Amino acid sequence: MMRNTHTLLLLVAGLTLAVATLWAQSRTPTPAVTRTQRIELVDKDGRIRAELKTSGEDALLVLYDGQGRLRTVINTESVVFYGVDGKMKARIDAQSLSEGAKENQ
């Protein structure tokens, strides 16, 4: 009988602690802003698939394929696409896009 009471008390204490912990976590405010210099998105094998980072005055979004090869770089002025061979395949500049839009008006 004493053993059952002891087990029941331990169970109640454990549940009380679990509920108190969950309650305390739910009361922790979520920050309105997260600040960092770099974010890496990795796949299930730990390979970097995307980076959001700064470089000098630019903010960059860099995308990699499943083999870790650089495929796309997006910054404030351009989008650059790379082939699997690592060579630049295409580049779109904000300057040329805005000039093209003016010509079409």
DODORO-343645 format. One record per residue: residue in three letters; x, y, z of N, C-alpha, C, O in turn; residue number from 1. Coordinates in Angstrom, 1 decimal, always signed. Each point is the difference from the previous one (the first is absolute). Layout:
aa=ALA&n_east=X&n_north=Y&n_up=Z&ca_east=X&ca_north=Y&ca_up=Z&c_east=X&c_north=Y&c_up=Z&o_east=X&o_north=Y&o_up=Z&i=NUM
...
//
This chain:
aa=MET&n_east=+0.8&n_north=-1.2&n_up=+0.0&ca_east=-0.8&ca_north=+1.2&ca_up=+0.0&c_east=+0.9&c_north=+1.3&c_up=+0.0&o_east=-0.3&o_north=+0.9&o_up=-0.7&i=1
aa=MET&n_east=+1.3&n_north=-1.0&n_up=+1.5&ca_east=+0.9&ca_north=+1.2&ca_up=+0.1&c_east=+0.7&c_north=+0.2&c_up=-1.3&o_east=+0.3&o_north=+1.1&o_up=-0.4&i=2
aa=ARG&n_east=+0.1&n_north=-2.2&n_up=-0.3&ca_east=+0.7&ca_north=+0.1&ca_up=-1.3&c_east=-0.9&c_north=+0.7&c_up=-1.0&o_east=+0.4&o_north=+0.8&o_up=-0.8&i=3
aa=ASN&n_east=-1.7&n_north=-1.2&n_up=+0.8&ca_east=-0.9&ca_north=+0.6&ca_up=-1.0&c_east=-0.2&c_north=+1.5&c_up=+0.3&o_east=-0.1&o_north=+0.8&o_up=-1.0&i=4
aa=THR&n_east=+0.1&n_north=-0.4&n_up=+2.2&ca_east=-0.2&ca_north=+1.4&ca_up=+0.4&c_east=+1.3&c_north=+0.8&c_up=-0.4&o_east=-0.1&o_north=+1.1&o_up=-0.6&i=5
aa=HIS&n_east=+1.2&n_north=-1.7&n_up=+0.8&ca_east=+1.3&ca_north=+0.6&ca_up=-0.4&c_east=+0.0&c_north=+0.2&c_up=-1.5&o_east=+0.4&o_north=+1.1&o_up=-0.5&i=6
aa=THR&n_east=-0.8&n_north=-2.1&n_up=-0.3&ca_east=+0.0&ca_north=+0.0&ca_up=-1.4&c_east=-1.0&c_north=+1.1&c_up=-0.5&o_east=+0.3&o_north=+0.8&o_up=-0.9&i=7
aa=LEU&n_east=-1.4&n_north=-0.7&n_up=+1.5&ca_east=-1.0&ca_north=+1.0&ca_up=-0.4&c_east=+0.5&c_north=+1.4&c_up=+0.3&o_east=-0.3&o_north=+0.9&o_up=-0.8&i=8
aa=LEU&n_east=+0.9&n_north=-0.7&n_up=+1.9&ca_east=+0.6&ca_north=+1.3&ca_up=+0.4&c_east=+1.1&c_north=+0.4&c_up=-1.1&o_east=+0.0&o_north=+1.2&o_up=-0.4&i=9
aa=LEU&n_east=+0.8&n_north=-2.1&n_up=+0.0&ca_east=+1.0&ca_north=+0.3&ca_up=-1.0&c_east=-0.6&c_north=+0.3&c_up=-1.3&o_east=+0.5&o_north=+0.9&o_up=-0.7&i=10
aa=LEU&n_east=-1.5&n_north=-1.6&n_up=+0.3&ca_east=-0.7&ca_north=+0.3&ca_up=-1.2&c_east=-0.7&c_north=+1.4&c_up=+0.0&o_east=+0.1&o_north=+0.7&o_up=-1.0&i=11
aa=VAL&n_east=-0.7&n_north=-0.4&n_up=+2.1&ca_east=-0.7&ca_north=+1.3&ca_up=+0.1&c_east=+1.1&c_north=+1.1&c_up=+0.0&o_east=-0.2&o_north=+1.1&o_up=-0.6&i=12
aa=ALA&n_east=+1.3&n_north=-1.3&n_up=+1.3&ca_east=+1.1&ca_north=+1.0&ca_up=+0.0&c_east=+0.6&c_north=+0.2&c_up=-1.4&o_east=+0.2&o_north=+1.1&o_up=-0.4&i=13
aa=GLY&n_east=-0.1&n_north=-2.2&n_up=-0.3&ca_east=+0.6&ca_north=+0.1&ca_up=-1.4&c_east=-1.0&c_north=+0.7&c_up=-0.9&o_east=+0.5&o_north=+0.9&o_up=-0.8&i=14
aa=LEU&n_east=-1.8&n_north=-1.2&n_up=+0.9&ca_east=-0.9&ca_north=+0.7&ca_up=-0.9&c_east=-0.1&c_north=+1.5&c_up=+0.4&o_east=-0.1&o_north=+0.8&o_up=-0.9&i=15
aa=THR&n_east=+0.1&n_north=-0.5&n_up=+2.1&ca_east=+0.0&ca_north=+1.4&ca_up=+0.5&c_east=+1.2&c_north=+0.8&c_up=-0.6&o_east=-0.2&o_north=+1.1&o_up=-0.5&i=16
aa=LEU&n_east=+1.4&n_north=-1.8&n_up=+0.6&ca_east=+1.2&ca_north=+0.7&ca_up=-0.6&c_east=-0.1&c_north=+0.2&c_up=-1.5&o_east=+0.3&o_north=+1.0&o_up=-0.5&i=17
aa=ALA&n_east=-0.9&n_north=-2.0&n_up=-0.2&ca_east=-0.1&ca_north=+0.1&ca_up=-1.4&c_east=-1.0&c_north=+1.1&c_up=-0.4&o_east=+0.3&o_north=+0.8&o_up=-0.9&i=18
aa=VAL&n_east=-1.4&n_north=-0.7&n_up=+1.6&ca_east=-1.0&ca_north=+1.0&ca_up=-0.3&c_east=+0.6&c_north=+1.4&c_up=+0.3&o_east=-0.2&o_north=+0.9&o_up=-0.7&i=19
aa=ALA&n_east=+0.9&n_north=-0.8&n_up=+1.8&ca_east=+0.6&ca_north=+1.3&ca_up=+0.4&c_east=+1.0&c_north=+0.4&c_up=-1.0&o_east=+0.1&o_north=+1.2&o_up=-0.4&i=20
aa=THR&n_east=+0.7&n_north=-2.1&n_up=-0.1&ca_east=+1.0&ca_north=+0.3&ca_up=-1.0&c_east=-0.6&c_north=+0.5&c_up=-1.3&o_east=+0.4&o_north=+1.0&o_up=-0.6&i=21
aa=LEU&n_east=-1.5&n_north=-1.7&n_up=+0.1&ca_east=-0.7&ca_north=+0.4&ca_up=-1.2&c_east=-0.6&c_north=+1.4&c_up=+0.2&o_east=+0.0&o_north=+0.8&o_up=-0.9&i=22
aa=TRP&n_east=-0.6&n_north=-0.6&n_up=+2.0&ca_east=-0.6&ca_north=+1.3&ca_up=+0.3&c_east=+1.0&c_north=+1.1&c_up=+0.0&o_east=-0.2&o_north=+1.1&o_up=-0.6&i=23
aa=ALA&n_east=+1.4&n_north=-1.3&n_up=+1.2&ca_east=+1.1&ca_north=+1.0&ca_up=+0.0&c_east=+0.5&c_north=+0.3&c_up=-1.4&o_east=+0.2&o_north=+1.1&o_up=-0.4&i=24
aa=GLN&n_east=-0.1&n_north=-2.2&n_up=-0.4&ca_east=+0.4&ca_north=+0.2&ca_up=-1.4&c_east=-1.0&c_north=+0.8&c_up=-0.8&o_east=+0.4&o_north=+0.8&o_up=-0.9&i=25
aa=SER&n_east=-1.6&n_north=-1.1&n_up=+1.1&ca_east=-1.1&ca_north=+0.7&ca_up=-0.8&c_east=+0.0&c_north=+1.5&c_up=+0.4&o_east=-0.5&o_north=+0.8&o_up=-0.8&i=26
aa=ARG&n_east=+1.0&n_north=-0.4&n_up=+1.9&ca_east=-0.1&ca_north=+1.4&ca_up=+0.5&c_east=+1.3&c_north=+0.7&c_up=-0.4&o_east=+0.0&o_north=+1.3&o_up=+0.1&i=27
aa=THR&n_east=+0.9&n_north=-1.9&n_up=-0.7&ca_east=+1.2&ca_north=+0.6&ca_up=-0.5&c_east=-0.3&c_north=+0.8&c_up=-1.3&o_east=-0.5&o_north=-0.6&o_up=-0.9&i=28
aa=PRO&n_east=+0.7&n_north=+1.9&n_up=+0.9&ca_east=-0.4&ca_north=+0.8&ca_up=-1.2&c_east=+0.9&c_north=-0.4&c_up=-1.2&o_east=+1.2&o_north=-0.2&o_up=+0.1&i=29
aa=THR&n_east=-1.8&n_north=+0.2&n_up=-1.3&ca_east=+0.7&ca_north=-0.2&ca_up=-1.2&c_east=+0.6&c_north=+1.4&c_up=-0.4&o_east=-0.8&o_north=+1.0&o_up=-0.1&i=30
aa=PRO&n_east=+2.0&n_north=-1.0&n_up=-0.2&ca_east=+0.6&ca_north=+1.3&ca_up=-0.4&c_east=-0.6&c_north=+0.5&c_up=-1.3&o_east=-0.3&o_north=-0.8&o_up=-0.9&i=31
aa=ALA&n_east=+0.1&n_north=+2.1&n_up=+0.8&ca_east=-0.6&ca_north=+0.6&ca_up=-1.2&c_east=+1.0&c_north=+0.0&c_up=-1.2&o_east=-0.4&o_north=+0.0&o_up=-1.1&i=32
aa=VAL&n_east=+1.7&n_north=+0.0&n_up=+1.5&ca_east=+1.0&ca_north=+0.1&ca_up=-1.1&c_east=+1.1&c_north=-1.0&c_up=+0.3&o_east=+0.5&o_north=-0.1&o_up=+1.2&i=33
aa=THR&n_east=+0.0&n_north=-0.6&n_up=-2.2&ca_east=+1.1&ca_north=-0.9&ca_up=+0.2&c_east=+1.2&c_north=+0.6&c_up=-0.9&o_east=-0.2&o_north=+0.4&o_up=-1.1&i=34
aa=ARG&n_east=+1.3&n_north=-0.2&n_up=+1.8&ca_east=+1.2&ca_north=+0.6&ca_up=-0.7&c_east=+1.1&c_north=-1.0&c_up=-0.1&o_east=+0.4&o_north=-0.7&o_up=+0.9&i=35
aa=THR&n_east=+0.1&n_north=+0.6&n_up=-2.1&ca_east=+1.2&ca_north=-0.8&ca_up=-0.3&c_east=+0.7&c_north=+0.5&c_up=-1.2&o_east=-0.5&o_north=+0.8&o_up=-0.7&i=36
aa=GLN&n_east=+1.7&n_north=-1.3&n_up=+0.5&ca_east=+0.8&ca_north=+0.4&ca_up=-1.2&c_east=-0.1&c_north=-0.9&c_up=-1.1&o_east=+0.3&o_north=+0.3&o_up=-1.2&i=37
aa=ARG&n_east=-0.7&n_north=-1.6&n_up=+1.5&ca_east=-0.1&ca_north=-1.0&ca_up=-1.0&c_east=-1.0&c_north=-1.1&c_up=+0.4&o_east=+0.0&o_north=-0.4&o_up=+1.2&i=38
aa=ILE&n_east=-0.8&n_north=-0.1&n_up=-2.2&ca_east=-0.8&ca_north=-1.1&ca_up=+0.3&c_east=+0.3&c_north=-1.1&c_up=-1.1&o_east=+0.1&o_north=+0.3&o_up=-1.1&i=39
aa=GLU&n_east=+0.1&n_north=-1.5&n_up=+1.6&ca_east=+0.2&ca_north=-1.1&ca_up=-0.9&c_east=-1.1&c_north=-1.0&c_up=+0.0&o_east=-0.5&o_north=-0.4&o_up=+1.1&i=40
aa=LEU&n_east=+0.0&n_north=+0.0&n_up=-2.3&ca_east=-1.0&ca_north=-1.0&ca_up=-0.1&c_east=+0.7&c_north=-1.3&c_up=-0.4&o_east=+0.6&o_north=+0.0&o_up=-1.1&i=41
aa=VAL&n_east=-0.7&n_north=-1.0&n_up=+1.8&ca_east=+0.7&ca_north=-1.3&ca_up=-0.3&c_east=-1.0&c_north=-1.1&c_up=-0.3&o_east=-1.1&o_north=+0.0&o_up=+0.5&i=42
aa=ASP&n_east=+1.5&n_north=-1.0&n_up=-1.3&ca_east=-0.9&ca_north=-1.1&ca_up=-0.2&c_east=+0.2&c_north=-1.1&c_up=+1.1&o_east=+0.8&o_north=+0.3&o_up=+0.9&i=43
aa=LYS&n_east=-1.4&n_north=-1.4&n_up=-1.1&ca_east=+0.0&ca_north=-1.0&ca_up=+1.1&c_east=+1.4&c_north=-0.6&c_up=+0.2&o_east=+0.3&o_north=-0.6&o_up=+1.0&i=44
aa=ASP&n_east=+0.6&n_north=+0.8&n_up=-2.0&ca_east=+1.4&ca_north=-0.5&ca_up=+0.1&c_east=+0.9&c_north=+1.0&c_up=+0.5&o_east=+1.2&o_north=-0.2&o_up=+0.1&i=45
aa=GLY&n_east=-1.7&n_north=+1.4&n_up=+0.2&ca_east=+0.9&ca_north=+1.1&ca_up=+0.6&c_east=+0.6&c_north=+0.8&c_up=-1.1&o_east=+0.8&o_north=+0.9&o_up=+0.4&i=46
aa=ARG&n_east=-1.1&n_north=-1.1&n_up=-1.7&ca_east=+0.6&ca_north=+0.9&ca_up=-1.0&c_east=-0.7&c_north=+1.3&c_up=-0.1&o_east=-1.3&o_north=+0.0&o_up=+0.1&i=47
aa=ILE&n_east=+2.0&n_north=+1.1&n_up=-0.3&ca_east=-0.6&ca_north=+1.3&ca_up=-0.1&c_east=-0.7&c_north=+0.0&c_up=-1.3&o_east=+0.6&o_north=-0.2&o_up=-1.1&i=48
aa=ARG&n_east=-1.9&n_north=+0.6&n_up=+1.1&ca_east=-0.8&ca_north=+0.1&ca_up=-1.2&c_east=-0.3&c_north=+1.5&c_up=-0.4&o_east=-0.3&o_north=+0.3&o_up=-1.1&i=49
aa=ALA&n_east=+0.3&n_north=+0.5&n_up=+2.2&ca_east=-0.3&ca_north=+1.5&ca_up=-0.2&c_east=+0.7&c_north=+0.8&c_up=+1.1&o_east=+0.1&o_north=-0.5&o_up=+1.1&i=50
aa=GLU&n_east=+0.3&n_north=+1.7&n_up=-1.4&ca_east=+0.5&ca_north=+0.9&ca_up=+1.0&c_east=-0.6&c_north=+1.3&c_up=-0.2&o_east=-0.2&o_north=+0.5&o_up=-1.1&i=51
aa=LEU&n_east=-0.2&n_north=+0.2&n_up=+2.2&ca_east=-0.4&ca_north=+1.4&ca_up=-0.1&c_east=+1.0&c_north=+0.7&c_up=+0.9&o_east=+0.2&o_north=-0.3&o_up=+1.2&i=52
aa=LYS&n_east=+0.6&n_north=+1.2&n_up=-1.9&ca_east=+1.1&ca_north=+0.6&ca_up=+0.7&c_east=+0.3&c_north=+1.4&c_up=-0.5&o_east=-0.7&o_north=+0.4&o_up=-1.0&i=53
aa=THR&n_east=+1.6&n_north=+0.3&n_up=+1.6&ca_east=+0.4&ca_north=+1.3&ca_up=-0.5&c_east=+1.5&c_north=-0.1&c_up=-0.5&o_east=+0.7&o_north=-0.8&o_up=+0.5&i=54
aa=SER&n_east=-0.4&n_north=+1.7&n_up=-1.4&ca_east=+1.3&ca_north=+0.0&ca_up=-0.5&c_east=+0.3&c_north=+1.5&c_up=-0.4&o_east=-0.6&o_north=+0.5&o_up=-1.0&i=55
aa=GLY&n_east=+1.4&n_north=+0.2&n_up=+1.8&ca_east=+0.2&ca_north=+1.4&ca_up=-0.2&c_east=-1.3&c_north=+0.7&c_up=+0.2&o_east=-0.6&o_north=+0.0&o_up=+1.0&i=56
aa=GLU&n_east=+0.2&n_north=+0.7&n_up=-2.0&ca_east=-1.3&ca_north=+0.8&ca_up=+0.0&c_east=-1.2&c_north=-0.8&c_up=-0.5&o_east=-1.1&o_north=+0.5&o_up=+0.1&i=57
aa=ASP&n_east=+1.3&n_north=-1.7&n_up=-0.6&ca_east=-1.0&ca_north=-0.8&ca_up=-0.6&c_east=-0.6&c_north=-1.0&c_up=+0.9&o_east=+0.7&o_north=-0.5&o_up=+0.9&i=58
aa=ALA&n_east=-2.0&n_north=+0.2&n_up=-1.1&ca_east=-0.6&ca_north=-1.2&ca_up=+0.6&c_east=-0.1&c_north=-1.0&c_up=-1.1&o_east=-0.3&o_north=+0.3&o_up=-1.1&i=59
aa=LEU&n_east=+0.7&n_north=-1.6&n_up=+1.4&ca_east=+0.0&ca_north=-1.0&ca_up=-1.0&c_east=-0.8&c_north=-1.2&c_up=+0.4&o_east=-0.1&o_north=-0.4&o_up=+1.1&i=60
aa=LEU&n_east=-0.6&n_north=-0.2&n_up=-2.1&ca_east=-0.6&ca_north=-1.3&ca_up=+0.1&c_east=+0.7&c_north=-0.9&c_up=-0.9&o_east=+0.0&o_north=+0.2&o_up=-1.2&i=61
aa=VAL&n_east=+0.7&n_north=-1.2&n_up=+1.7&ca_east=+0.8&ca_north=-0.9&ca_up=-0.8&c_east=-0.6&c_north=-1.4&c_up=+0.1&o_east=-0.3&o_north=-0.5&o_up=+1.0&i=62
aa=LEU&n_east=+0.1&n_north=-0.1&n_up=-2.2&ca_east=-0.6&ca_north=-1.3&ca_up=-0.1&c_east=+1.0&c_north=-1.1&c_up=-0.6&o_east=+0.7&o_north=+0.3&o_up=-0.9&i=63
aa=TYR&n_east=-0.7&n_north=-1.4&n_up=+1.5&ca_east=+0.8&ca_north=-1.1&ca_up=-0.4&c_east=-0.8&c_north=-1.2&c_up=-0.4&o_east=-1.2&o_north=-0.2&o_up=+0.5&i=64
aa=ASP&n_east=+1.7&n_north=-0.7&n_up=-1.4&ca_east=-0.8&ca_north=-1.2&ca_up=-0.4&c_east=+0.3&c_north=-1.1&c_up=+1.1&o_east=+0.7&o_north=+0.2&o_up=+0.9&i=65
aa=GLY&n_east=-1.2&n_north=-1.4&n_up=-1.2&ca_east=+0.1&ca_north=-1.1&ca_up=+1.0&c_east=+1.4&c_north=-0.5&c_up=+0.1&o_east=+0.3&o_north=-0.7&o_up=+1.0&i=66
aa=GLN&n_east=+0.6&n_north=+1.1&n_up=-1.9&ca_east=+1.4&ca_north=-0.4&ca_up=+0.0&c_east=+0.9&c_north=+1.0&c_up=+0.7&o_east=+1.2&o_north=-0.1&o_up=+0.1&i=67
aa=GLY&n_east=-1.8&n_north=+1.2&n_up=+0.3&ca_east=+0.7&ca_north=+1.1&ca_up=+0.6&c_east=+0.6&c_north=+1.0&c_up=-0.9&o_east=+0.8&o_north=+0.9&o_up=+0.4&i=68
aa=ARG&n_east=-1.2&n_north=-1.0&n_up=-1.7&ca_east=+0.6&ca_north=+0.9&ca_up=-1.0&c_east=-0.8&c_north=+1.3&c_up=+0.0&o_east=-1.3&o_north=+0.0&o_up=+0.1&i=69
aa=LEU&n_east=+1.9&n_north=+1.2&n_up=-0.2&ca_east=-0.6&ca_north=+1.3&ca_up=-0.1&c_east=-0.9&c_north=+0.0&c_up=-1.3&o_east=+0.5&o_north=-0.3&o_up=-1.1&i=70
aa=ARG&n_east=-1.7&n_north=+0.7&n_up=+1.3&ca_east=-0.9&ca_north=+0.1&ca_up=-1.2&c_east=-0.6&c_north=+1.3&c_up=-0.2&o_east=-0.2&o_north=+0.4&o_up=-1.2&i=71
aa=THR&n_east=-0.1&n_north=+0.4&n_up=+2.2&ca_east=-0.7&ca_north=+1.3&ca_up=-0.1&c_east=+0.5&c_north=+0.9&c_up=+1.0&o_east=+0.1&o_north=-0.3&o_up=+1.2&i=72
aa=VAL&n_east=+0.2&n_north=+1.6&n_up=-1.5&ca_east=+0.3&ca_north=+1.1&ca_up=+0.9&c_east=-1.0&c_north=+1.1&c_up=-0.3&o_east=+0.0&o_north=+0.5&o_up=-1.1&i=73
aa=ILE&n_east=-0.7&n_north=-0.1&n_up=+2.1&ca_east=-0.9&ca_north=+1.2&ca_up=-0.1&c_east=+0.4&c_north=+1.0&c_up=+1.0&o_east=+0.2&o_north=-0.2&o_up=+1.2&i=74
aa=ASN&n_east=+0.1&n_north=+1.4&n_up=-1.8&ca_east=+0.3&ca_north=+1.2&ca_up=+0.9&c_east=-0.9&c_north=+1.1&c_up=-0.4&o_east=-0.9&o_north=-0.1&o_up=-0.7&i=75
aa=THR&n_east=+1.2&n_north=+1.3&n_up=+1.2&ca_east=-0.9&ca_north=+1.1&ca_up=-0.2&c_east=+0.1&c_north=+0.6&c_up=-1.4&o_east=-0.9&o_north=+0.7&o_up=-0.4&i=76
aa=GLU&n_east=+1.9&n_north=-1.1&n_up=-0.4&ca_east=+0.1&ca_north=+0.5&ca_up=-1.3&c_east=-0.1&c_north=-1.0&c_up=-1.1&o_east=-0.2&o_north=+0.4&o_up=-1.2&i=77
aa=SER&n_east=+0.3&n_north=-1.7&n_up=+1.5&ca_east=+0.0&ca_north=-1.0&ca_up=-1.1&c_east=-0.4&c_north=-1.4&c_up=+0.5&o_east=+0.0&o_north=-0.3&o_up=+1.2&i=78
aa=VAL&n_east=-0.3&n_north=-0.5&n_up=-2.2&ca_east=-0.2&ca_north=-1.4&ca_up=+0.3&c_east=+1.0&c_north=-0.7&c_up=-1.0&o_east=-0.1&o_north=+0.2&o_up=-1.2&i=79
aa=VAL&n_east=+0.9&n_north=-1.1&n_up=+1.7&ca_east=+1.0&ca_north=-0.7&ca_up=-0.8&c_east=-0.3&c_north=-1.5&c_up=+0.2&o_east=-0.1&o_north=-0.6&o_up=+1.1&i=80
aa=PHE&n_east=+0.0&n_north=-0.1&n_up=-2.3&ca_east=-0.2&ca_north=-1.5&ca_up=+0.0&c_east=+1.3&c_north=-0.7&c_up=-0.5&o_east=+0.7&o_north=+0.5&o_up=-0.9&i=81
aa=TYR&n_east=-0.4&n_north=-1.6&n_up=+1.6&ca_east=+1.2&ca_north=-0.7&ca_up=-0.3&c_east=-0.4&c_north=-1.4&c_up=-0.5&o_east=-0.9&o_north=-0.6&o_up=+0.5&i=82
aa=GLY&n_east=+1.7&n_north=+0.0&n_up=-1.4&ca_east=-0.2&ca_north=-1.4&ca_up=-0.5&c_east=+0.7&c_north=-0.9&c_up=+1.0&o_east=+0.7&o_north=+0.4&o_up=+0.9&i=83
aa=VAL&n_east=-1.0&n_north=-1.7&n_up=-1.2&ca_east=+0.7&ca_north=-1.1&ca_up=+0.9&c_east=+1.5&c_north=+0.1&c_up=-0.1&o_east=+0.7&o_north=-0.6&o_up=+0.8&i=84
aa=ASP&n_east=-0.2&n_north=+1.2&n_up=-1.9&ca_east=+1.4&ca_north=+0.1&ca_up=-0.2&c_east=+0.6&c_north=+1.2&c_up=+0.8&o_east=+1.2&o_north=+0.2&o_up=+0.0&i=85
aa=GLY&n_east=-2.0&n_north=+0.5&n_up=+0.7&ca_east=+0.4&ca_north=+1.2&ca_up=+0.8&c_east=+0.2&c_north=+1.3&c_up=-0.8&o_east=+0.3&o_north=+1.0&o_up=+0.6&i=86
aa=LYS&n_east=-0.6&n_north=-1.1&n_up=-1.9&ca_east=+0.1&ca_north=+1.2&ca_up=-0.9&c_east=-1.3&c_north=+0.8&c_up=+0.0&o_east=-1.0&o_north=-0.6&o_up=+0.1&i=87
aa=MET&n_east=+1.2&n_north=+1.9&n_up=-0.1&ca_east=-1.2&ca_north=+0.8&ca_up=-0.1&c_east=-0.8&c_north=-0.2&c_up=-1.3&o_east=+0.6&o_north=+0.0&o_up=-1.1&i=88
aa=LYS&n_east=-1.9&n_north=-0.3&n_up=+1.2&ca_east=-0.8&ca_north=-0.3&ca_up=-1.2&c_east=-0.9&c_north=+1.2&c_up=-0.4&o_east=-0.2&o_north=+0.2&o_up=-1.2&i=89
aa=ALA&n_east=-0.2&n_north=+0.6&n_up=+2.2&ca_east=-0.9&ca_north=+1.1&ca_up=-0.3&c_east=+0.1&c_north=+1.0&c_up=+1.1&o_east=+0.2&o_north=-0.3&o_up=+1.2&i=90
aa=ARG&n_east=-0.4&n_north=+1.6&n_up=-1.5&ca_east=+0.0&ca_north=+1.0&ca_up=+1.0&c_east=-1.1&c_north=+1.0&c_up=-0.4&o_east=-0.1&o_north=+0.5&o_up=-1.1&i=91
aa=ILE&n_east=-0.7&n_north=-0.1&n_up=+2.1&ca_east=-1.0&ca_north=+1.0&ca_up=-0.2&c_east=+0.3&c_north=+1.1&c_up=+1.0&o_east=+0.1&o_north=-0.1&o_up=+1.2&i=92
aa=ASP&n_east=+0.1&n_north=+1.3&n_up=-1.8&ca_east=+0.3&ca_north=+1.2&ca_up=+0.8&c_east=-1.2&c_north=+0.9&c_up=+0.2&o_east=-0.8&o_north=+0.1&o_up=-1.0&i=93
aa=ALA&n_east=+0.7&n_north=+0.5&n_up=+2.1&ca_east=-1.2&ca_north=+0.9&ca_up=+0.3&c_east=+0.1&c_north=+1.2&c_up=-1.0&o_east=-1.0&o_north=+0.5&o_up=-0.4&i=94
aa=GLN&n_east=+2.2&n_north=+0.0&n_up=+0.2&ca_east=+0.2&ca_north=+1.1&ca_up=-0.9&c_east=-0.6&c_north=-0.3&c_up=-1.4&o_east=-0.7&o_north=+0.8&o_up=-0.6&i=95
aa=SER&n_east=+1.1&n_north=-2.0&n_up=+0.0&ca_east=-0.5&ca_north=-0.3&ca_up=-1.3&c_east=-1.5&c_north=-0.2&c_up=+0.0&o_east=-0.7&o_north=+0.3&o_up=-1.0&i=96
aa=LEU&n_east=+0.1&n_north=-0.9&n_up=+2.0&ca_east=-1.4&ca_north=-0.2&ca_up=+0.1&c_east=-0.8&c_north=+1.4&c_up=+0.0&o_east=-1.0&o_north=+0.1&o_up=-0.7&i=97
aa=SER&n_east=+1.5&n_north=+0.8&n_up=+1.5&ca_east=-0.6&ca_north=+1.3&ca_up=+0.1&c_east=+0.1&c_north=+0.8&c_up=-1.3&o_east=-0.9&o_north=+0.7&o_up=-0.4&i=98
aa=GLU&n_east=+2.0&n_north=-0.9&n_up=-0.3&ca_east=+0.2&ca_north=+0.7&ca_up=-1.3&c_east=-1.0&c_north=-0.7&c_up=-1.1&o_east=-0.5&o_north=+0.8&o_up=-0.8&i=99
aa=GLY&n_east=+0.4&n_north=-2.1&n_up=+0.9&ca_east=-0.9&ca_north=-0.7&ca_up=-0.9&c_east=-1.5&c_north=+0.5&c_up=+0.2&o_east=-0.7&o_north=+0.1&o_up=-0.9&i=100
aa=ALA&n_east=+0.4&n_north=+0.1&n_up=+2.2&ca_east=-1.4&ca_north=+0.4&ca_up=+0.3&c_east=-0.3&c_north=+1.4&c_up=-0.6&o_east=-1.1&o_north=+0.3&o_up=-0.4&i=101
aa=LYS&n_east=+2.2&n_north=+0.6&n_up=+0.5&ca_east=-0.2&ca_north=+1.3&ca_up=-0.6&c_east=-0.2&c_north=+0.0&c_up=-1.5&o_east=-0.8&o_north=+0.8&o_up=-0.5&i=102
aa=GLU&n_east=+1.5&n_north=-1.7&n_up=-0.2&ca_east=-0.1&ca_north=-0.1&ca_up=-1.4&c_east=-1.4&c_north=-0.5&c_up=-0.4&o_east=-0.4&o_north=+0.4&o_up=-1.1&i=103
aa=ASN&n_east=-0.2&n_north=-1.2&n_up=+1.9&ca_east=-1.3&ca_north=-0.6&ca_up=-0.3&c_east=-1.1&c_north=+1.0&c_up=+0.2&o_east=-1.2&o_north=-0.3&o_up=-0.3&i=104
aa=GLN&n_east=+1.5&n_north=+1.4&n_up=+1.0&ca_east=-1.1&ca_north=+1.0&ca_up=+0.3&c_east=-0.3&c_north=+0.9&c_up=-1.2&o_east=-0.8&o_north=+0.9&o_up=+0.1&i=105
//
